[in-house]
């Protein structure tokens, strides 16, 4: 199901048929370094991740991580969307793109569209988290107008993360 589109991108729900893409993305060095190892080692693991993660969140909240693909080729480039995480009071903006599709403006375009989508859902405030050493994500969040608010440690984790926020009513 399509969620929204931008000039170059379609943003849609993640489907079980996206398992190969998820297997690839979740094992990229950048995902492992900045997000963490989710233990996805097979397409079966990827299918389970899709069903128990994003698809489950769609059912509970009406949003989640979405597939970002080009309008022309429908090739998945990455994920971008809204996440309701334990340990964060507000809805979180999340994104991750295959390394081959980074530095082409896709993450910014998808994230900007996601902010607009969040406004349509009447989400008043959005946050985002990133590791302290993930400078490219920090730069993108700041370009979106998000401000560094402080630091947070999520439940069952020990790493202190940067916490960004934006008021969507402004």
RAQUIVEN-V282699 format. One line per field, one symbol per residue. ss: DSSP state (H for helix, E for strand, L for the rest). burial: # if it has 24 or more other C-alpha atoms within 12 Angstrom, else .. A space follows every 50 residues. Layout:
ss: ???
burial: ???
This chain:
ss: LEEEELLLEEEEELLHHHHHHHHHHLLLHHHHHHLLLLLLLLHHHHHHHH HHLHHHHHHHHLLLEEEEEELLLLLEEEEEEEELLLLLLLEEEEEEELHH HLLLLHHHHHHHHHHHHHHHLLLLEEEEEELLLLHHHHHHHHHLLLEEEE EELLLLLLLLEEEEEEELLL
burial: ..####.#########.###########.##..##....#....###### #.###.##....########.....##########..#.#########.. .....#############....#.########....##.###.#.###.. .#........######.#..
